[in-house]
Amino acid sequence: MAGDTRDRGDRKNPSDEEAALSARLQRLGERLAQANRPSEKGPDPRPNTDMSGFARGFRLSTEMVAGVAVGAFIGWLLDRWLGISPWGLILFLLLGFAAGVLNVMRAAGVVSNRNGTD
């Protein structure tokens, strides 16, 4: 270009601005490499850390709903079979709720499984 004050032969000697920019880019690269390095604290003690928050919430809500639904269904079947309506439904609905809460706590890692494995 006509307005360029540098000539083509000056490419081998970078200007002060280019040297400063190169140094800043190098420091940025070092900081990024340090930030991407795994921590030395060890593995995360929380289970299922690779799950996204949405998937984890969906799993926990499904555990709860499934426990209540299974309990209600068993109670309803017992009411129909034994003719003790509504006591079977009430009892097994409460048992299903308790089972759902326990499953949610196990899935969240608050309570460990009975056999000690996940």
Rosetta silent file (secondary structure, phi, psi, omega in degrees, C-alpha in Angstrom):
SEQUENCE: MAGDTRDRGDRKNPSDEEAALSARLQRLGERLAQANRPSEKGPDPRPNTDMSGFARGFRLSTEMVAGVAVGAFIGWLLDRWLGISPWGLILFLLLGFAAGVLNVMRAAGVVSNRNGTD
SCORE:     score description
SCORE:     0.000 S_00000001
   1 L     0.000  158.315 -176.421    0.000    0.000    0.000 S_00000001
   2 L   -75.747  -30.743 -176.203    1.042    3.535   -0.550 S_00000001
   3 L   -86.259   -0.524 -177.673    0.456    4.654    3.053 S_00000001
   4 L   -77.061  122.378 -177.677    2.562    1.851    4.605 S_00000001
   5 L   -82.397  -18.906  178.257    5.666    3.347    6.242 S_00000001
   6 L   -88.520  143.083  174.270    7.480    0.018    6.534 S_00000001
   7 L   -97.470  170.101 -173.158    9.110   -1.414    3.513 S_00000001
   8 H   -66.355  -25.452 -178.002    9.171   -5.094    2.654 S_00000001
   9 H   -76.543  -10.911 -176.431   12.767   -5.645    3.770 S_00000001
  10 H   -87.805    6.369 -177.781   11.945   -4.750    7.421 S_00000001
  11 H   -67.053  -28.650 -176.074   10.009   -8.027    8.024 S_00000001
  12 H   -73.737  -24.884  179.602   13.013   -9.759    9.599 S_00000001
  13 L  -108.361   99.749 -177.359   13.257   -7.224   12.443 S_00000001
  14 L   -69.695  149.241  179.500    9.923   -7.131   14.294 S_00000001
  15 L   -74.984  172.116 -179.871    8.845   -3.849   15.791 S_00000001
  16 H   -63.152  -36.688  179.092    8.455   -3.288   19.521 S_00000001
  17 H   -64.647  -42.051  179.443    4.673   -3.681   19.261 S_00000001
  18 H   -67.124  -37.036  178.439    4.992   -7.061   17.556 S_00000001
  19 H   -66.564  -40.960  178.746    7.504   -8.233   20.169 S_00000001
  20 H   -66.111  -40.639  178.159    5.177   -7.145   22.983 S_00000001
  21 H   -63.964  -41.852  178.573    2.247   -8.883   21.307 S_00000001
  22 H   -62.986  -40.745  178.971    4.278  -12.058   20.874 S_00000001
  23 H   -66.334  -40.901  178.204    5.291  -12.007   24.553 S_00000001
  24 H   -64.900  -40.652  178.190    1.670  -11.479   25.645 S_00000001
  25 H   -64.132  -38.261  178.713    0.497  -14.353   23.429 S_00000001
  26 H   -66.419  -42.877  177.180    3.167  -16.615   24.886 S_00000001
  27 H   -63.707  -38.845  177.450    2.129  -15.735   28.473 S_00000001
  28 H   -63.444  -42.538  177.589   -1.517  -16.346   27.557 S_00000001
  29 H   -61.577  -39.406  178.188   -0.627  -19.744   26.121 S_00000001
  30 H   -66.621  -41.108  178.639    1.212  -20.673   29.314 S_00000001
  31 H   -66.373  -38.468  177.664   -1.740  -19.590   31.474 S_00000001
  32 H   -65.669  -40.198  178.266   -4.166  -21.595   29.317 S_00000001
  33 H   -64.284  -38.138  178.591   -1.963  -24.669   29.560 S_00000001
  34 H   -68.804  -38.307 -179.738   -1.845  -24.283   33.337 S_00000001
  35 H   -69.625  -32.024 -179.069   -5.627  -23.849   33.566 S_00000001
  36 H   -82.948  -10.485  179.607   -6.258  -26.962   31.434 S_00000001
  37 L   -70.037  137.211  179.569   -3.930  -29.104   33.518 S_00000001
  38 L   -64.169  148.979 -177.787   -5.822  -31.529   35.814 S_00000001
  39 L   -70.894  155.278 -178.376   -5.814  -30.596   39.463 S_00000001
  40 L   -92.959    7.637 -178.540   -3.467  -32.349   41.852 S_00000001
  41 L   -76.766  -16.174 -177.443   -6.169  -32.775   44.497 S_00000001
  42 L   103.885 -175.335 -178.154   -7.186  -36.181   43.179 S_00000001
  43 L   -69.244  154.513  178.792  -10.490  -37.424   41.843 S_00000001
  44 L   -72.230  128.667 -176.399  -13.736  -35.676   42.682 S_00000001
  45 L   -72.307  -13.924 -179.352  -15.467  -37.553   45.536 S_00000001
  46 L   -76.156  138.100  177.949  -18.930  -36.885   44.107 S_00000001
  47 L   -76.635  154.356  174.439  -20.419  -39.706   42.021 S_00000001
  48 L    56.709   48.376 -179.061  -21.485  -39.213   38.411 S_00000001
  49 L   -73.814  -14.781 -179.280  -19.596  -35.959   37.874 S_00000001
  50 L   -82.533   -9.768 -179.636  -19.781  -36.388   34.116 S_00000001
  51 L   -77.522  139.852  175.274  -23.569  -36.032   34.106 S_00000001
  52 L   -73.135  163.810 -178.328  -25.012  -32.672   33.193 S_00000001
  53 H   -63.819  -37.869  179.960  -27.264  -30.950   35.695 S_00000001
  54 H   -65.621  -43.980 -179.737  -30.357  -31.459   33.577 S_00000001
  55 H   -65.409  -39.575  179.476  -29.757  -35.214   33.213 S_00000001
  56 H   -65.610  -43.431  177.716  -29.065  -35.579   36.920 S_00000001
  57 H   -63.850  -39.970  178.395  -32.250  -33.712   37.848 S_00000001
  58 H   -64.589  -40.363  178.910  -34.268  -35.788   35.405 S_00000001
  59 H   -64.637  -44.640 -178.468  -32.866  -39.010   36.885 S_00000001
  60 H   -65.267  -41.274  178.830  -33.635  -37.939   40.460 S_00000001
  61 H   -68.307  -35.034  177.605  -37.186  -36.882   39.616 S_00000001
  62 H   -66.133  -39.537  177.215  -37.752  -40.132   37.720 S_00000001
  63 H   -59.236  -43.092 -177.841  -36.551  -42.138   40.733 S_00000001
  64 H   -68.186  -48.651 -178.419  -39.058  -40.335   42.957 S_00000001
  65 H   -63.945  -39.260 -179.706  -42.019  -40.595   40.583 S_00000001
  66 H   -64.303  -41.946  178.504  -41.308  -44.264   39.875 S_00000001
  67 H   -61.458  -45.218 -179.878  -41.265  -45.141   43.583 S_00000001
  68 H   -67.611  -42.583 -177.870  -44.576  -43.408   44.242 S_00000001
  69 H   -65.344  -42.270  179.324  -46.200  -44.812   41.072 S_00000001
  70 H   -65.845  -42.866  177.977  -45.156  -48.418   41.791 S_00000001
  71 H   -61.608  -43.657  179.257  -46.330  -48.136   45.393 S_00000001
  72 H   -65.296  -39.306  179.958  -49.690  -46.712   44.327 S_00000001
  73 H   -65.736  -43.654  178.073  -50.147  -49.411   41.683 S_00000001
  74 H   -63.794  -42.351  178.039  -49.404  -52.242   44.132 S_00000001
  75 H   -62.208  -42.213  178.428  -51.756  -50.690   46.682 S_00000001
  76 H   -63.092  -42.801  178.207  -54.513  -50.344   44.099 S_00000001
  77 H   -62.485  -43.084  179.101  -54.076  -53.979   43.023 S_00000001
  78 H   -64.971  -37.976  176.554  -54.265  -55.177   46.629 S_00000001
  79 H   -60.832  -45.046 -179.116  -57.395  -53.077   47.207 S_00000001
  80 H   -67.353  -39.187 -175.120  -59.075  -54.628   44.181 S_00000001
  81 H   -76.478  -43.599 -176.331  -57.944  -58.183   45.043 S_00000001
  82 H   -95.754  -14.062 -179.562  -58.609  -58.132   48.803 S_00000001
  83 L    69.941   35.933 -177.996  -61.454  -55.594   48.874 S_00000001
  84 L  -109.221   30.243 -174.736  -59.827  -53.442   51.564 S_00000001
  85 L   -56.178  138.742   -2.634  -60.217  -50.130   49.760 S_00000001
  86 L   -98.346   13.114 -171.412  -58.605  -47.511   50.411 S_00000001
  87 H   -67.652  -37.378  177.489  -56.176  -48.927   53.002 S_00000001
  88 H   -64.602  -42.756  179.094  -53.919  -50.830   50.607 S_00000001
  89 H   -63.519  -44.771 -179.516  -53.562  -47.788   48.386 S_00000001
  90 H   -63.108  -47.313 -177.766  -52.782  -45.505   51.332 S_00000001
  91 H   -63.332  -48.848 -176.454  -50.254  -47.901   52.857 S_00000001
  92 H   -76.702  -23.217  172.199  -48.389  -48.693   49.651 S_00000001
  93 H   -65.269  -42.701  176.890  -48.495  -45.083   48.484 S_00000001
  94 H   -66.962  -40.669  176.712  -46.637  -44.132   51.670 S_00000001
  95 H   -64.651  -38.571  176.951  -44.227  -47.059   51.238 S_00000001
  96 H   -64.969  -38.267  176.532  -43.637  -46.018   47.616 S_00000001
  97 H   -63.110  -44.811  178.768  -42.931  -42.466   48.727 S_00000001
  98 H   -62.886  -41.862  178.277  -40.390  -43.712   51.286 S_00000001
  99 H   -65.332  -38.236  177.915  -38.760  -45.958   48.679 S_00000001
 100 H   -64.201  -42.533  178.261  -38.628  -43.039   46.225 S_00000001
 101 H   -63.547  -42.579  178.836  -36.945  -40.775   48.764 S_00000001
 102 H   -63.933  -41.044  178.068  -34.403  -43.491   49.573 S_00000001
 103 H   -64.951  -39.067  178.276  -33.669  -44.057   45.872 S_00000001
 104 H   -65.094  -42.163  179.416  -33.192  -40.318   45.316 S_00000001
 105 H   -65.313  -38.623  176.623  -30.808  -40.110   48.257 S_00000001
 106 H   -66.550  -43.350 -179.238  -28.818  -43.080   46.953 S_00000001
 107 H   -66.685  -32.552  179.338  -28.677  -41.655   43.436 S_00000001
 108 H   -78.859  -13.188  179.603  -27.565  -38.264   44.769 S_00000001
 109 L    87.958   11.421  179.391  -24.791  -39.887   46.787 S_00000001
 110 L   -76.252  -39.823  179.852  -26.119  -38.802   50.176 S_00000001
 111 L  -118.560  133.270  178.859  -26.649  -42.387   51.356 S_00000001
 112 L   -79.607  158.663  176.815  -24.397  -45.228   50.236 S_00000001
 113 L   -66.865  159.200 -176.806  -25.781  -48.484   48.889 S_00000001
 114 L   -63.554  -39.033 -176.896  -26.210  -51.352   51.303 S_00000001
 115 L   -88.541   -0.901  173.976  -23.488  -53.497   49.707 S_00000001
 116 L    87.676    1.688  178.578  -21.033  -50.595   49.442 S_00000001
 117 L  -112.283  156.467  177.951  -20.820  -50.409   45.640 S_00000001
 118 L   -96.289    0.000    0.000  -22.265  -47.836   43.278 S_00000001
